[in-house]
Amino acid sequence: MNHAALLFQFPEDSQARLAAETLDELGYEPQLHEGGRLHIHVQNEDLTSALEIVQCYSGHLLEHAPAEAVVVTDFAYGMDDIPIPAHTVNEDWVDGYRQSAEESAQDDLAYPTDDGSYDRFDAT
């Protein structure tokens, strides 16, 4: 999507003005309308930033052209660009996975394993 016109609705005019100021600083050239509405033309700019700024000021997407809302969101966040297999997402890692090689070697010394000699026991 090289070009899209997006119309946003805000609960109050003041929030629309604040969002317009921020978007204008970033080069989106927003246009304010009555009733807390604001529209921008996205043409090779970062759509993700525009959507996040609008959301920060309690705005939501009212109309769009030519893409569907799902297409706009998918393009903005690149949901299919980098596939992440489910087995690689794990919040419950053991601390050992985060250790460097040096820390791991120190742990090996702290907890000795079988070195092949069996002279630790008294034979009877």
CORRARA-V122348 format. One record per pair of residues at least 24 apart in sequence whose ideal C-beta (glycine too) atoms are under 6 Angstrom apart, sorted by the first residue. I is the first residue (numbers start at 1). GAP is how many residues later the second one is. Records with the same first field share a line. If there is no record, write none. Layout:
I=GAP ; GAP
This chain:
1=66 ; 74
3=40
4=38 ; 63
5=36 ; 60
6=34 ; 58
7=32 ; 55 ; 56
8=30 ; 46 ; 51 ; 54
9=28 ; 51 ; 53
10=26 ; 49
11=47
12=24
15=42 ; 43
18=39
19=34 ; 35 ; 38 ; 40
22=31
23=30
47=29
48=28
51=25
